[in-house]
Amino acid sequence: MNNAHQIKMRSWLFAPGDSEKKMGKAIASDADIALLDLEDSVVPERKEAAREMVAQAIRSTPDPARVWVRVNPLSGNWTKGDLDAVVSAGPGGVFLPKAEGGQDVETLDAMLTEREQAAGLAVGSIKVAALVTETAAAMFTTGTYDGAPRLVAMSWGAEDLSSEIGASQQRGPDGEYTHVFEMARSLCLLGAVKAGVIPLETVQPEFRDLEALETRARRVRAQGFRGMLAIHPAQVAPINAAFTPSAEEIAHARAIVDAFAANPEAGALQLDGAMIDRPHLALAQRLLAEAGE
């Protein structure tokens, strides 16, 4: 994993940067990452105040490594001021919205390096995650993040993309995303795997339907995603549960690893009445690594 991070990244809980109460709840929650937002949830008139509130929230927490900040996009005029305010507080990472390719992460890396040096922080200590499908242009660059400095995760978004393309609906009658948004999800997943970073599922706005949330989270985990964004503290537990390997999954993975260890020259084996081959072994080893086994 490129720039592998030691902190779990199953659940990323957003909190508006101009609300001390909501930021406090996010930081105190069981979310793996508390994601303090300076972008969409903060109106322009409140951004300067929010910057100071976010910096103070980071300084006040005993574990700043799990507190990240979503800054404003590089295409606007707010990013430098965001970084000036929060980098010296030492957040665990910066979440970059509306990224349009690996070059944007390189630009952010240079901006972070300058401010880390000025603050006396280790260069590279602040990691980066990127939202990579929020504009039409971004959809064509999801495969360009290989080797992007500091990058540990990539996610996708439907709301900004739907606004840009003029789509009044994101989902069909069955509740599933329509074609262009499923394509955004797939491009994010493939781009993240290509770059060797964690693919993150986007938010579920219907925050009260926790059963549907967990069903969706389990489905996208089976598709290859390794975490999910959340907008309400109640969503954290279902997301953590969905992205945590079960005892049965761990036992099955161990059985696969043990079977190949006992037959190191075999390309395919039988296990519990089914054929398994080397790709099954790779998946089993990955699952055990994620489970800390």
VODRENDO-115373 format. One record per residue (C-alpha): residue number from 1; residue in one letter; x, y, z. Coordinates in Angstrom, 3 decimals. Layout:
% VODRENDO-115373
<pt num="NUM" residuo="A" px="X" py="Y" pz="Z"/>
...
//
This chain:
% VODRENDO-115373
<pt num="1" residuo="M" px="0.000" py="0.000" pz="0.000"/>
<pt num="2" residuo="N" px="1.450" py="3.336" pz="-1.068"/>
<pt num="3" residuo="N" px="2.341" py="5.482" pz="1.951"/>
<pt num="4" residuo="A" px="0.631" py="2.888" pz="4.160"/>
<pt num="5" residuo="H" px="-1.027" py="4.377" pz="7.205"/>
<pt num="6" residuo="Q" px="-1.136" py="2.480" pz="10.496"/>
<pt num="7" residuo="I" px="-4.521" py="3.811" pz="11.576"/>
<pt num="8" residuo="K" px="-7.641" py="1.906" pz="10.551"/>
<pt num="9" residuo="M" px="-9.637" py="3.664" pz="7.842"/>
<pt num="10" residuo="R" px="-12.972" py="1.850" pz="7.724"/>
<pt num="11" residuo="S" px="-15.180" py="4.783" pz="8.743"/>
<pt num="12" residuo="W" px="-14.630" py="8.484" pz="7.952"/>
<pt num="13" residuo="L" px="-17.107" py="10.717" pz="9.789"/>
<pt num="14" residuo="F" px="-17.685" py="14.232" pz="8.464"/>
<pt num="15" residuo="A" px="-18.356" py="17.126" pz="10.846"/>
<pt num="16" residuo="P" px="-18.816" py="20.797" pz="9.861"/>
<pt num="17" residuo="G" px="-15.803" py="22.865" pz="10.809"/>
<pt num="18" residuo="D" px="-17.879" py="25.693" pz="12.217"/>
<pt num="19" residuo="S" px="-19.637" py="23.545" pz="14.835"/>
<pt num="20" residuo="E" px="-17.674" py="22.803" pz="17.995"/>
<pt num="21" residuo="K" px="-20.415" py="20.447" pz="19.151"/>
<pt num="22" residuo="K" px="-20.481" py="18.323" pz="15.999"/>
<pt num="23" residuo="M" px="-16.685" py="18.251" pz="15.702"/>
<pt num="24" residuo="G" px="-16.495" py="17.137" pz="19.319"/>
<pt num="25" residuo="K" px="-18.971" py="14.335" pz="18.677"/>
<pt num="26" residuo="A" px="-17.041" py="13.165" pz="15.621"/>
<pt num="27" residuo="I" px="-13.735" py="13.128" pz="17.480"/>
<pt num="28" residuo="A" px="-15.294" py="11.309" pz="20.453"/>
<pt num="29" residuo="S" px="-17.039" py="8.756" pz="18.225"/>
<pt num="30" residuo="D" px="-15.804" py="5.314" pz="17.229"/>
<pt num="31" residuo="A" px="-15.058" py="6.527" pz="13.703"/>
<pt num="32" residuo="D" px="-11.605" py="5.537" pz="12.554"/>
<pt num="33" residuo="I" px="-11.194" py="9.020" pz="11.058"/>
<pt num="34" residuo="A" px="-12.907" py="12.202" pz="12.245"/>
<pt num="35" residuo="L" px="-13.113" py="14.369" pz="9.124"/>
<pt num="36" residuo="L" px="-13.513" py="18.063" pz="9.975"/>
<pt num="37" residuo="D" px="-14.933" py="19.919" pz="6.999"/>
<pt num="38" residuo="L" px="-13.973" py="23.347" pz="5.714"/>
<pt num="39" residuo="E" px="-15.595" py="22.894" pz="2.314"/>
<pt num="40" residuo="D" px="-19.260" py="22.267" pz="1.524"/>
<pt num="41" residuo="S" px="-20.671" py="22.408" pz="5.047"/>
<pt num="42" residuo="V" px="-19.204" py="25.864" pz="5.769"/>
<pt num="43" residuo="V" px="-20.522" py="28.977" pz="4.003"/>
<pt num="44" residuo="P" px="-17.934" py="31.525" pz="2.776"/>
<pt num="45" residuo="E" px="-18.782" py="33.974" pz="5.546"/>
<pt num="46" residuo="R" px="-17.890" py="31.353" pz="8.168"/>
<pt num="47" residuo="K" px="-14.743" py="29.860" pz="6.649"/>
<pt num="48" residuo="E" px="-12.180" py="32.003" pz="8.472"/>
<pt num="49" residuo="A" px="-13.807" py="31.345" pz="11.826"/>
<pt num="50" residuo="A" px="-14.130" py="27.653" pz="10.975"/>
<pt num="51" residuo="R" px="-10.408" py="27.400" pz="10.230"/>
<pt num="52" residuo="E" px="-9.526" py="28.520" pz="13.736"/>
<pt num="53" residuo="M" px="-12.150" py="26.252" pz="15.263"/>
<pt num="54" residuo="V" px="-10.804" py="23.257" pz="13.360"/>
<pt num="55" residuo="A" px="-7.212" py="24.022" pz="14.341"/>
<pt num="56" residuo="Q" px="-8.236" py="24.279" pz="17.984"/>
<pt num="57" residuo="A" px="-10.162" py="21.010" pz="17.799"/>
<pt num="58" residuo="I" px="-7.071" py="19.242" pz="16.444"/>
<pt num="59" residuo="R" px="-4.826" py="20.727" pz="19.128"/>
<pt num="60" residuo="S" px="-7.267" py="19.682" pz="21.833"/>
<pt num="61" residuo="T" px="-7.465" py="16.017" pz="20.913"/>
<pt num="62" residuo="P" px="-5.061" py="13.465" pz="22.422"/>
<pt num="63" residuo="D" px="-4.941" py="11.567" pz="19.106"/>
<pt num="64" residuo="P" px="-4.586" py="14.085" pz="16.261"/>
<pt num="65" residuo="A" px="-3.449" py="11.360" pz="13.844"/>
<pt num="66" residuo="R" px="-7.077" py="10.248" pz="13.402"/>
<pt num="67" residuo="V" px="-8.359" py="13.803" pz="12.900"/>
<pt num="68" residuo="W" px="-8.308" py="14.889" pz="9.264"/>
<pt num="69" residuo="V" px="-9.420" py="18.078" pz="7.514"/>
<pt num="70" residuo="R" px="-11.307" py="18.428" pz="4.255"/>
<pt num="71" residuo="V" px="-9.932" py="21.624" pz="2.775"/>
<pt num="72" residuo="N" px="-11.416" py="23.611" pz="-0.085"/>
<pt num="73" residuo="P" px="-10.539" py="22.616" pz="-3.670"/>
<pt num="74" residuo="L" px="-7.415" py="23.843" pz="-5.406"/>
<pt num="75" residuo="S" px="-9.573" py="25.459" pz="-8.089"/>
<pt num="76" residuo="G" px="-10.797" py="28.094" pz="-5.616"/>
<pt num="77" residuo="N" px="-9.170" py="30.739" pz="-3.442"/>
<pt num="78" residuo="W" px="-9.451" py="29.105" pz="-0.025"/>
<pt num="79" residuo="T" px="-6.952" py="26.237" pz="0.031"/>
<pt num="80" residuo="K" px="-3.842" py="28.164" pz="1.047"/>
<pt num="81" residuo="G" px="-5.636" py="29.862" pz="3.904"/>
<pt num="82" residuo="D" px="-7.055" py="26.520" pz="5.047"/>
<pt num="83" residuo="L" px="-3.581" py="24.999" pz="5.168"/>
<pt num="84" residuo="D" px="-2.056" py="28.066" pz="6.842"/>
<pt num="85" residuo="A" px="-4.568" py="27.657" pz="9.645"/>
<pt num="86" residuo="V" px="-4.559" py="23.888" pz="10.222"/>
<pt num="87" residuo="V" px="-1.160" py="22.421" pz="9.281"/>
<pt num="88" residuo="S" px="0.639" py="23.709" pz="12.383"/>
<pt num="89" residuo="A" px="-1.976" py="21.912" pz="14.521"/>
<pt num="90" residuo="G" px="-0.701" py="18.627" pz="13.116"/>
<pt num="91" residuo="P" px="-3.749" py="16.844" pz="11.661"/>
<pt num="92" residuo="G" px="-3.374" py="13.268" pz="10.558"/>
<pt num="93" residuo="G" px="-4.260" py="14.143" pz="7.021"/>
<pt num="94" residuo="V" px="-5.901" py="16.410" pz="4.481"/>
<pt num="95" residuo="F" px="-8.875" py="15.374" pz="2.349"/>
<pt num="96" residuo="L" px="-8.724" py="17.040" pz="-1.079"/>
<pt num="97" residuo="P" px="-12.062" py="17.572" pz="-2.848"/>
<pt num="98" residuo="K" px="-12.536" py="17.927" pz="-6.607"/>
<pt num="99" residuo="A" px="-9.145" py="16.443" pz="-7.400"/>
<pt num="100" residuo="E" px="-8.546" py="16.153" pz="-11.135"/>
<pt num="101" residuo="G" px="-5.507" py="13.902" pz="-11.289"/>
<pt num="102" residuo="G" px="-2.282" py="13.004" pz="-9.586"/>
<pt num="103" residuo="Q" px="-0.833" py="16.417" pz="-10.378"/>
<pt num="104" residuo="D" px="-3.300" py="17.973" pz="-7.925"/>
<pt num="105" residuo="V" px="-1.960" py="15.759" pz="-5.145"/>
<pt num="106" residuo="E" px="1.570" py="16.786" pz="-6.133"/>
<pt num="107" residuo="T" px="0.522" py="20.442" pz="-5.871"/>
<pt num="108" residuo="L" px="-0.980" py="19.813" pz="-2.447"/>
<pt num="109" residuo="D" px="2.147" py="17.943" pz="-1.366"/>
<pt num="110" residuo="A" px="4.306" py="20.972" pz="-2.144"/>
<pt num="111" residuo="M" px="1.947" py="23.244" pz="-0.208"/>
<pt num="112" residuo="L" px="1.984" py="20.892" pz="2.787"/>
<pt num="113" residuo="T" px="5.762" py="20.493" pz="2.730"/>
<pt num="114" residuo="E" px="6.306" py="24.247" pz="2.908"/>
<pt num="115" residuo="R" px="3.989" py="24.556" pz="5.910"/>
<pt num="116" residuo="E" px="5.269" py="21.448" pz="7.697"/>
<pt num="117" residuo="Q" px="8.794" py="22.841" pz="7.517"/>
<pt num="118" residuo="A" px="7.643" py="26.203" pz="8.835"/>
<pt num="119" residuo="A" px="5.824" py="24.491" pz="11.717"/>
<pt num="120" residuo="G" px="8.692" py="22.195" pz="12.608"/>
<pt num="121" residuo="L" px="6.771" py="19.074" pz="11.615"/>
<pt num="122" residuo="A" px="8.281" py="16.078" pz="9.873"/>
<pt num="123" residuo="V" px="7.868" py="16.469" pz="6.137"/>
<pt num="124" residuo="G" px="5.290" py="13.977" pz="4.902"/>
<pt num="125" residuo="S" px="3.718" py="13.426" pz="8.300"/>
<pt num="126" residuo="I" px="0.356" py="14.764" pz="7.071"/>
<pt num="127" residuo="K" px="-1.212" py="12.252" pz="4.686"/>
<pt num="128" residuo="V" px="-3.650" py="12.897" pz="1.834"/>
<pt num="129" residuo="A" px="-6.904" py="11.393" pz="0.600"/>
<pt num="130" residuo="A" px="-8.590" py="12.598" pz="-2.578"/>
<pt num="131" residuo="L" px="-12.145" py="12.811" pz="-3.892"/>
<pt num="132" residuo="V" px="-11.586" py="11.881" pz="-7.516"/>
<pt num="133" residuo="T" px="-14.903" py="11.945" pz="-9.430"/>
<pt num="134" residuo="E" px="-16.576" py="15.231" pz="-8.484"/>
<pt num="135" residuo="T" px="-16.117" py="16.923" pz="-11.864"/>
<pt num="136" residuo="A" px="-16.468" py="15.708" pz="-15.435"/>
<pt num="137" residuo="A" px="-12.758" py="16.288" pz="-16.026"/>
<pt num="138" residuo="A" px="-11.878" py="14.251" pz="-12.946"/>
<pt num="139" residuo="M" px="-13.594" py="11.190" pz="-14.383"/>
<pt num="140" residuo="F" px="-10.930" py="10.993" pz="-17.086"/>
<pt num="141" residuo="T" px="-7.969" py="11.130" pz="-14.663"/>
<pt num="142" residuo="T" px="-8.781" py="8.496" pz="-12.038"/>
<pt num="143" residuo="G" px="-5.932" py="6.339" pz="-13.308"/>
<pt num="144" residuo="T" px="-3.239" py="9.012" pz="-12.865"/>
<pt num="145" residuo="Y" px="-2.630" py="8.788" pz="-9.115"/>
<pt num="146" residuo="D" px="0.195" py="6.240" pz="-9.173"/>
<pt num="147" residuo="G" px="3.044" py="7.429" pz="-6.985"/>
<pt num="148" residuo="A" px="1.177" py="10.543" pz="-5.852"/>
<pt num="149" residuo="P" px="3.006" py="11.750" pz="-2.718"/>
<pt num="150" residuo="R" px="1.308" py="11.249" pz="0.657"/>
<pt num="151" residuo="L" px="-1.767" py="9.655" pz="-0.932"/>
<pt num="152" residuo="V" px="-3.301" py="6.862" pz="1.156"/>
<pt num="153" residuo="A" px="-6.951" py="6.779" pz="0.016"/>
<pt num="154" residuo="M" px="-9.295" py="7.743" pz="-2.814"/>
<pt num="155" residuo="S" px="-13.049" py="8.239" pz="-2.714"/>
<pt num="156" residuo="W" px="-15.770" py="9.281" pz="-5.095"/>
<pt num="157" residuo="G" px="-18.747" py="11.592" pz="-4.888"/>
<pt num="158" residuo="A" px="-22.100" py="11.860" pz="-6.624"/>
<pt num="159" residuo="E" px="-23.517" py="15.203" pz="-5.486"/>
<pt num="160" residuo="D" px="-21.034" py="17.576" pz="-7.114"/>
<pt num="161" residuo="L" px="-20.841" py="15.427" pz="-10.227"/>
<pt num="162" residuo="S" px="-24.620" py="15.424" pz="-10.639"/>
<pt num="163" residuo="S" px="-24.658" py="19.196" pz="-10.282"/>
<pt num="164" residuo="E" px="-21.979" py="19.631" pz="-12.936"/>
<pt num="165" residuo="I" px="-23.584" py="17.363" pz="-15.514"/>
<pt num="166" residuo="G" px="-27.126" py="18.558" pz="-14.796"/>
<pt num="167" residuo="A" px="-28.432" py="15.209" pz="-13.562"/>
<pt num="168" residuo="S" px="-31.626" py="15.585" pz="-11.541"/>
<pt num="169" residuo="Q" px="-31.454" py="11.942" pz="-10.441"/>
<pt num="170" residuo="Q" px="-28.550" py="9.896" pz="-9.170"/>
<pt num="171" residuo="R" px="-30.444" py="6.666" pz="-8.552"/>
<pt num="172" residuo="G" px="-33.075" py="4.641" pz="-10.342"/>
<pt num="173" residuo="P" px="-36.385" py="3.333" pz="-8.972"/>
<pt num="174" residuo="D" px="-34.569" py="0.383" pz="-7.385"/>
<pt num="175" residuo="G" px="-32.405" py="2.736" pz="-5.330"/>
<pt num="176" residuo="E" px="-29.227" py="1.826" pz="-7.198"/>
<pt num="177" residuo="Y" px="-27.010" py="4.450" pz="-8.795"/>
<pt num="178" residuo="T" px="-27.601" py="5.088" pz="-12.480"/>
<pt num="179" residuo="H" px="-24.951" py="4.283" pz="-15.039"/>
<pt num="180" residuo="V" px="-22.755" py="7.386" pz="-14.909"/>
<pt num="181" residuo="F" px="-22.545" py="7.261" pz="-11.104"/>
<pt num="182" residuo="E" px="-21.815" py="3.542" pz="-11.056"/>
<pt num="183" residuo="M" px="-19.072" py="4.335" pz="-13.552"/>
<pt num="184" residuo="A" px="-17.691" py="6.968" pz="-11.161"/>
<pt num="185" residuo="R" px="-17.684" py="4.395" pz="-8.360"/>
<pt num="186" residuo="S" px="-15.905" py="1.844" pz="-10.556"/>
<pt num="187" residuo="L" px="-13.325" py="4.326" pz="-11.827"/>
<pt num="188" residuo="C" px="-12.512" py="5.328" pz="-8.252"/>
<pt num="189" residuo="L" px="-12.084" py="1.707" pz="-7.214"/>
<pt num="190" residuo="L" px="-9.891" py="0.842" pz="-10.184"/>
<pt num="191" residuo="G" px="-7.839" py="4.018" pz="-9.849"/>
<pt num="192" residuo="A" px="-7.232" py="3.391" pz="-6.157"/>
<pt num="193" residuo="V" px="-6.169" py="-0.200" pz="-6.749"/>
<pt num="194" residuo="K" px="-3.874" py="0.931" pz="-9.556"/>
<pt num="195" residuo="A" px="-2.326" py="3.533" pz="-7.241"/>
<pt num="196" residuo="G" px="-2.033" py="1.083" pz="-4.346"/>
<pt num="197" residuo="V" px="-4.202" py="3.090" pz="-1.958"/>
<pt num="198" residuo="I" px="-7.439" py="2.478" pz="-0.047"/>
<pt num="199" residuo="P" px="-10.690" py="2.809" pz="-2.048"/>
<pt num="200" residuo="L" px="-13.480" py="4.472" pz="-0.046"/>
<pt num="201" residuo="E" px="-17.214" py="4.301" pz="-0.748"/>
<pt num="202" residuo="T" px="-19.085" py="7.599" pz="-0.768"/>
<pt num="203" residuo="V" px="-21.690" py="8.725" pz="1.766"/>
<pt num="204" residuo="Q" px="-25.257" py="7.502" pz="2.171"/>
<pt num="205" residuo="P" px="-27.430" py="10.605" pz="2.667"/>
<pt num="206" residuo="E" px="-30.329" py="8.612" pz="4.204"/>
<pt num="207" residuo="F" px="-28.625" py="8.494" pz="7.576"/>
<pt num="208" residuo="R" px="-31.588" py="7.042" pz="9.493"/>
<pt num="209" residuo="D" px="-31.800" py="3.846" pz="7.410"/>
<pt num="210" residuo="L" px="-28.965" py="1.969" pz="9.102"/>
<pt num="211" residuo="E" px="-30.030" py="-1.426" pz="7.801"/>
<pt num="212" residuo="A" px="-29.776" py="-0.249" pz="4.206"/>
<pt num="213" residuo="L" px="-26.441" py="1.384" pz="5.019"/>
<pt num="214" residuo="E" px="-24.916" py="-1.817" pz="6.367"/>
<pt num="215" residuo="T" px="-26.259" py="-3.813" pz="3.421"/>
<pt num="216" residuo="R" px="-24.669" py="-1.353" pz="1.015"/>
<pt num="217" residuo="A" px="-21.411" py="-1.245" pz="2.967"/>
<pt num="218" residuo="R" px="-21.115" py="-5.038" pz="2.943"/>
<pt num="219" residuo="R" px="-21.869" py="-5.126" pz="-0.765"/>
<pt num="220" residuo="V" px="-19.217" py="-2.579" pz="-1.725"/>
<pt num="221" residuo="R" px="-16.686" py="-4.241" pz="0.574"/>
<pt num="222" residuo="A" px="-17.278" py="-7.458" pz="-1.362"/>
<pt num="223" residuo="Q" px="-16.609" py="-5.449" pz="-4.522"/>
<pt num="224" residuo="G" px="-13.231" py="-4.263" pz="-3.229"/>
<pt num="225" residuo="F" px="-13.819" py="-1.092" pz="-1.196"/>
<pt num="226" residuo="R" px="-12.064" py="-0.900" pz="2.157"/>
<pt num="227" residuo="G" px="-13.938" py="1.909" pz="3.933"/>
<pt num="228" residuo="M" px="-16.817" py="4.365" pz="3.656"/>
<pt num="229" residuo="L" px="-17.614" py="7.998" pz="4.317"/>
<pt num="230" residuo="A" px="-20.267" py="8.859" pz="6.927"/>
<pt num="231" residuo="I" px="-22.313" py="11.977" pz="7.639"/>
<pt num="232" residuo="H" px="-23.868" py="11.023" pz="10.991"/>
<pt num="233" residuo="P" px="-22.424" py="9.364" pz="14.126"/>
<pt num="234" residuo="A" px="-25.105" py="6.649" pz="13.967"/>
<pt num="235" residuo="Q" px="-23.612" py="5.444" pz="10.678"/>
<pt num="236" residuo="V" px="-20.234" py="4.635" pz="12.205"/>
<pt num="237" residuo="A" px="-21.083" py="1.335" pz="13.916"/>
<pt num="238" residuo="P" px="-22.703" py="-0.286" pz="10.837"/>
<pt num="239" residuo="I" px="-19.788" py="0.814" pz="8.664"/>
<pt num="240" residuo="N" px="-17.186" py="-0.502" pz="11.102"/>
<pt num="241" residuo="A" px="-19.059" py="-3.796" pz="11.343"/>
<pt num="242" residuo="A" px="-19.365" py="-4.149" pz="7.587"/>
<pt num="243" residuo="F" px="-15.668" py="-3.503" pz="6.947"/>
<pt num="244" residuo="T" px="-14.389" py="-5.753" pz="9.748"/>
<pt num="245" residuo="P" px="-13.704" py="-9.370" pz="8.718"/>
<pt num="246" residuo="S" px="-15.937" py="-11.804" pz="10.601"/>
<pt num="247" residuo="A" px="-14.659" py="-14.774" pz="12.591"/>
<pt num="248" residuo="E" px="-15.964" py="-17.067" pz="9.847"/>
<pt num="249" residuo="E" px="-14.117" py="-15.122" pz="7.134"/>
<pt num="250" residuo="I" px="-10.901" py="-15.234" pz="9.130"/>
<pt num="251" residuo="A" px="-11.225" py="-18.970" pz="9.760"/>
<pt num="252" residuo="H" px="-11.855" py="-19.651" pz="6.057"/>
<pt num="253" residuo="A" px="-8.894" py="-17.481" pz="5.036"/>
<pt num="254" residuo="R" px="-6.647" py="-19.332" pz="7.475"/>
<pt num="255" residuo="A" px="-7.810" py="-22.641" pz="6.036"/>
<pt num="256" residuo="I" px="-6.890" py="-21.490" pz="2.533"/>
<pt num="257" residuo="V" px="-3.446" py="-20.303" pz="3.642"/>
<pt num="258" residuo="D" px="-2.838" py="-23.525" pz="5.566"/>
<pt num="259" residuo="A" px="-3.917" py="-25.642" pz="2.593"/>
<pt num="260" residuo="F" px="-1.408" py="-24.003" pz="0.278"/>
<pt num="261" residuo="A" px="1.292" py="-24.053" pz="2.961"/>
<pt num="262" residuo="A" px="0.832" py="-27.824" pz="3.133"/>
<pt num="263" residuo="N" px="0.961" py="-28.056" pz="-0.672"/>
<pt num="264" residuo="P" px="3.447" py="-25.333" pz="-1.722"/>
<pt num="265" residuo="E" px="3.796" py="-26.584" pz="-5.290"/>
<pt num="266" residuo="A" px="0.078" py="-26.799" pz="-5.998"/>
<pt num="267" residuo="G" px="-1.614" py="-24.282" pz="-8.279"/>
<pt num="268" residuo="A" px="-5.130" py="-25.394" pz="-7.317"/>
<pt num="269" residuo="L" px="-6.612" py="-27.376" pz="-4.439"/>
<pt num="270" residuo="Q" px="-9.928" py="-28.612" pz="-3.098"/>
<pt num="271" residuo="L" px="-11.247" py="-27.120" pz="0.140"/>
<pt num="272" residuo="D" px="-14.658" py="-27.826" pz="1.638"/>
<pt num="273" residuo="G" px="-15.884" py="-29.250" pz="-1.651"/>
<pt num="274" residuo="A" px="-14.777" py="-26.276" pz="-3.776"/>
<pt num="275" residuo="M" px="-11.792" py="-25.583" pz="-5.965"/>
<pt num="276" residuo="I" px="-9.381" py="-22.879" pz="-4.821"/>
<pt num="277" residuo="D" px="-6.383" py="-21.498" pz="-6.673"/>
<pt num="278" residuo="R" px="-3.649" py="-18.918" pz="-6.213"/>
<pt num="279" residuo="P" px="-5.968" py="-15.868" pz="-6.538"/>
<pt num="280" residuo="H" px="-7.960" py="-17.292" pz="-3.601"/>
<pt num="281" residuo="L" px="-4.718" py="-17.493" pz="-1.644"/>
<pt num="282" residuo="A" px="-3.899" py="-13.855" pz="-2.392"/>
<pt num="283" residuo="L" px="-7.363" py="-12.771" pz="-1.224"/>
<pt num="284" residuo="A" px="-7.045" py="-14.846" pz="1.939"/>
<pt num="285" residuo="Q" px="-3.643" py="-13.375" pz="2.754"/>
<pt num="286" residuo="R" px="-4.993" py="-9.870" pz="2.198"/>
<pt num="287" residuo="L" px="-7.980" py="-10.464" pz="4.470"/>
<pt num="288" residuo="L" px="-5.760" py="-11.814" pz="7.252"/>
<pt num="289" residuo="A" px="-3.458" py="-8.804" pz="6.917"/>
<pt num="290" residuo="E" px="-6.427" py="-6.445" pz="7.193"/>
<pt num="291" residuo="A" px="-7.604" py="-8.332" pz="10.272"/>
<pt num="292" residuo="G" px="-4.164" py="-8.053" pz="11.846"/>
<pt num="293" residuo="E" px="-3.705" py="-11.804" pz="11.849"/>
//
